[in-house]
Amino acid sequence: MNTGVYGASVTGPGRWPTAYLVVVGLPAGCGALLNAFAFYISIFATDNCSAQNPAFRCTGNGMPAMWGLPWAGVACAVGATLAVAARWRGGRLWCGLPVGALLYAAGPAATWRVMTS
């Protein structure tokens, strides 16, 4: 604490709890590894594309969607988790983790939907 004008106490900016950053960073890293595996599998999802098999995953819009949705899920999950943490300090800091988990799960789920179309 610093001493302000006339000896009044002035608090500095709050710090991010280390445990929170570890709990956010560890699942984000695992999600990135899972997404790399999903990306590897999605490359082979287009092997049976032909004129007789006009699936959405074989189109010019389907392939970028299939490859980008998992990464968009990780980015949205980490961003939402940190945004909730920046907005609410204290006990509600941990409420962002379930929000981030749900947003992350939407990315691979949407990718699976595109891969199986």
Contact map, one row per residue, 1 for C-alpha under 8 A:
111000001111000000000000000000000000000000000000000000000000000000000000000000000000000000000000000000000000000000000
111100001111000000000000000000000000000000000000000000000000000000000000000000000000000000000000000000000000000000000
111111111100000000000000000000000000000000000000000000000000000000000000000000000000000000000000000000000000000000000
011111111100000000000000000000000000000000000000000000000000000000000000000000000000000000000000000000000000000000000
001111110000000000000000000000000000000000000000000000000000000000000000000000000000000000000000000000000000000000000
001111110000000000000000000000000000000000000000000000000000000000000000000000000000000000000000000000000000000000000
001111111000000000000000000000000000000000000000000000000000000000000000000000000000000000000000000000000000000000000
001111111100000000000000000000000000000000000000000000000000000000000000000000000000000000000000000000000000000000000
111100111110000000000000000000000000000000000000000000000000000000000000000000000000000000000000000000000000000000000
111100011111000000000000000000000000000000000000000000000000000000000000000000000000000000000000000000000000000000000
110000001111100000000000000000000000000000000000000000000000000000000000000000000000000000000000000000000000000000000
110000000111110000000000000000000000000000000000000000000000000000000000000000000000000000000000000000000000000000000
000000000011111000000000000000000000000000000000000000000000000000000000000000000000000000000000000000000000000000000
000000000001111100000000000000000000000000000000000000000000000000000000000000000000000000000000000000000000000000000
000000000000111110000000000000000000000000000000000000000000000000000000000000000000000000000000000000000000000000000
000000000000011111011000000000000000000000000000000000000000000000000000000000000000000000000000000000000000000000000
000000000000001111111000000000000000000000000000000000000000000000000000000000000000000000000000000000000000000000000
000000000000000111111100000000000000000000000000000000000000000000000000000000000000000000000000000000000000000000000
000000000000000011111110000000000000000000000000000000000000000000000000000000000000000000000000000000000000000000000
000000000000000111111111000000000000000000000000000000000000000000000000000000000000000000000100000000000000000000000
000000000000000111111111100000000000000000000000000000000000000000000000000000000000000000000000000000000000000000000
000000000000000001111111110000000000000000000000000000000000000000000000000000000000000000000000000000000000000000000
000000000000000000111111111000000000000000000000000000000000000000000000000000000000000000000000000000000000000000000
000000000000000000011111111100000000000000000000000000000000000000000000000001001000000000000000100000000000000000000
000000000000000000001111111110000000000000000000000000000000000000000000000000000000000000000000000000000000000000000
000000000000000000000111111111000000000000000000000000000000000000000000000000000000000000000000000000000000000000000
000000000000000000000011111111100000000000000000000000000000000000000000000000000000000000000000000000000000000000000
000000000000000000000001111111110000000000000000000000000000000000000000010001000000000000000000000000000000000000000
000000000000000000000000111111111000000000000000000000000000000000000000000000000000000000000000000000000000000000000
000000000000000000000000011111111100000000000000000000000000000000000000000000000000000000000000000000000000000000000
000000000000000000000000001111111110000000000000000000000000000000000000010000000000000000000000000000010000000000000
000000000000000000000000000111111111000000000000000000000000000000000010010000000000000000000000000000000000000000000
000000000000000000000000000011111111100000000000000000000000000000000000000000000000000000000000000000000000000000000
000000000000000000000000000001111111110000000000000000000000000000000000000000000000000000000000000000000000000000000
000000000000000000000000000000111111111000000000000000000000000000000110000000000000000000000000000000000001000000000
000000000000000000000000000000011111111100000000000000000000000000000000000000000000000000000000000000000000000000000
000000000000000000000000000000001111111110000000000000000000000000000000000000000000000000000000000000000000000000000
000000000000000000000000000000000111111111000000000000000000000000000100000000000000000000000000000000000001000000000
000000000000000000000000000000000011111111100000000000000000000000100000000000000000000000000000000000000000000000000
000000000000000000000000000000000001111111110000000000000000000000000000000000000000000000000000000000000000000000000
000000000000000000000000000000000000111111111000000000000000000000000000000000000000000000000000000000000000000000000
000000000000000000000000000000000000011111111100000000000000000001100000000000000000000000000000000000000000000000100
000000000000000000000000000000000000001111111110000000000000000000000000000000000000000000000000000000000000000000000
000000000000000000000000000000000000000111111110000000000000000000000000000000000000000000000000000000000000000000000
000000000000000000000000000000000000000011111111000000001000000000000000000000000000000000000000000000000000000000100
000000000000000000000000000000000000000001111111100000001100000000000000000000000000000000000000000000000000000000000
000000000000000000000000000000000000000000111111100000000000000000000000000000000000000000000000000000000000000000000
000000000000000000000000000000000000000000001111110010000000000000000000000000000000000000000000000000000000000000000
000000000000000000000000000000000000000000000111111111100100000000000000000000000000000000000000000000000000000000000
000000000000000000000000000000000000000000000001111111000000000000000000000000000000000000000000000000000000000000000
000000000000000000000000000000000000000000000000111111000000000000000000000000000000000000000000000000000000000000000
000000000000000000000000000000000000000000000000111111000000000000000000000000000000000000000000000000000000000000000
000000000000000000000000000000000000000000000001111111100000000000000000000000000000000000000000000000000000000000000
000000000000000000000000000000000000000000000000111111110110000000000000000000000000000000000000000000000000000000000
000000000000000000000000000000000000000000000000100011111110000000000000000000000000000000000000000000000000000000001
000000000000000000000000000000000000000000000000000001111110110000000000000000000000000000000000000000000000000001001
000000000000000000000000000000000000000000001100000000111110111001000000000000000000000000000000000000000000000001111
000000000000000000000000000000000000000000000100100001111111011000000000000000000000000000000000000000000000000000000
000000000000000000000000000000000000000000000000000001111111111000000000000000000000000000000000000000000000000000000
000000000000000000000000000000000000000000000000000000000111111100000000000000000000000000000000000000000000000000000
000000000000000000000000000000000000000000000000000000011011111110000000000000000000000000000000000000000000000000000
000000000000000000000000000000000000000000000000000000011111111111000000000000000000000000000000000000000000000001000
000000000000000000000000000000000000000000000000000000001111111111100000000000000000000000000000000000000000000000000
000000000000000000000000000000000000000000000000000000000001111111110000000000000000000000000000000000000000000000000
000000000000000000000000000000000000000000000000000000000000111111111000000000000000000000000000000000000000001001000
000000000000000000000000000000000000000001000000000000001000011111111100000000000000000000000000000000000000001101100
000000000000000000000000000000000000001001000000000000000000001111111110000000000000000000000000000000000000001000000
000000000000000000000000000000000000000000000000000000000000000111111111000000000000000000000000000000000000000000000
000000000000000000000000000000000000000000000000000000000000000011111111100000000000000000000000000000000011011000000
000000000000000000000000000000000010010000000000000000000000000001111111110000000000000000000000000000010011001000000
000000000000000000000000000000010010000000000000000000000000000000111111111000000000000000000000000000000010000000000
000000000000000000000000000000000000000000000000000000000000000000011111111100000000000000000000000000000010000000000
000000000000000000000000000000000000000000000000000000000000000000001111111110000000000000000000000000111111000000000
000000000000000000000000000100110000000000000000000000000000000000000111111111000000000000000000000000110010000000000
000000000000000000000000000000000000000000000000000000000000000000000011111111100000000000000000000000000000000000000
000000000000000000000000000000000000000000000000000000000000000000000001111111110000000000000000000100110000000000000
000000000000000000000000000000000000000000000000000000000000000000000000111111111000000000000000001111110000000000000
000000000000000000000001000100000000000000000000000000000000000000000000011111111100000000000000000100000000000000000
000000000000000000000000000000000000000000000000000000000000000000000000001111111110000000000000000100000000000000000
000000000000000000000000000000000000000000000000000000000000000000000000000111111111000000000001001100000000000000000
000000000000000000000001000000000000000000000000000000000000000000000000000011111111100000000001101100000000000000000
000000000000000000000000000000000000000000000000000000000000000000000000000001111111110000000001000000000000000000000
000000000000000000000000000000000000000000000000000000000000000000000000000000111111111000000001000000000000000000000
000000000000000000000000000000000000000000000000000000000000000000000000000000011111111100001011000000000000000000000
000000000000000000000000000000000000000000000000000000000000000000000000000000001111111110011101000000000000000000000
000000000000000000000000000000000000000000000000000000000000000000000000000000000111111110000000000000000000000000000
000000000000000000000000000000000000000000000000000000000000000000000000000000000011111110000000000000000000000000000
000000000000000000000000000000000000000000000000000000000000000000000000000000000001111111011000000000000000000000000
000000000000000000000000000000000000000000000000000000000000000000000000000000000000111111111000000000000000000000000
000000000000000000000000000000000000000000000000000000000000000000000000000000000000000111111000000000000000000000000
000000000000000000000000000000000000000000000000000000000000000000000000000000000000000011111100000000000000000000000
000000000000000000000000000000000000000000000000000000000000000000000000000000000000100111111111000000000000000000000
000000000000000000000000000000000000000000000000000000000000000000000000000000000001100111111111000000000000000000000
000000000000000000010000000000000000000000000000000000000000000000000000000000000000100000111111100000000000000000000
000000000000000000000000000000000000000000000000000000000000000000000000000000000001000000011111111000000000000000000
000000000000000000000000000000000000000000000000000000000000000000000000000000011111100000011111111100000000000000000
000000000000000000000001000000000000000000000000000000000000000000000000000000001000000000000111111110000000000000000
000000000000000000000000000000000000000000000000000000000000000000000000000000000000000000000011111111000000000000000
000000000000000000000000000000000000000000000000000000000000000000000000000010011000000000000011111111100000000000000
000000000000000000000000000000000000000000000000000000000000000000000000000111111000000000000001111111110000000000000
000000000000000000000000000000000000000000000000000000000000000000000000000010000000000000000000111111111000000000000
000000000000000000000000000000000000000000000000000000000000000000000000000010000000000000000000011111111100000000000
000000000000000000000000000000000000000000000000000000000000000000000000110110000000000000000000001111111110000000000
000000000000000000000000000000100000000000000000000000000000000000000100110110000000000000000000000111111111000000000
000000000000000000000000000000000000000000000000000000000000000000000000100000000000000000000000000011111111100000000
000000000000000000000000000000000000000000000000000000000000000000000000100000000000000000000000000001111111110000000
000000000000000000000000000000000000000000000000000000000000000000001111110000000000000000000000000000111111111000000
000000000000000000000000000000000010010000000000000000000000000000001100100000000000000000000000000000011111111100000
000000000000000000000000000000000000000000000000000000000000000000000000000000000000000000000000000000001111111110000
000000000000000000000000000000000000000000000000000000000000000000001000000000000000000000000000000000000111111111000
000000000000000000000000000000000000000000000000000000000000000011101100000000000000000000000000000000000011111111100
000000000000000000000000000000000000000000000000000000000000000001000000000000000000000000000000000000000001111111110
000000000000000000000000000000000000000000000000000000000000000000000000000000000000000000000000000000000000111111111
000000000000000000000000000000000000000000000000000000011000010011000000000000000000000000000000000000000000011111111
000000000000000000000000000000000000000001001000000000001000000001000000000000000000000000000000000000000000001111111
000000000000000000000000000000000000000000000000000000001000000000000000000000000000000000000000000000000000000111111
000000000000000000000000000000000000000000000000000000111000000000000000000000000000000000000000000000000000000011111
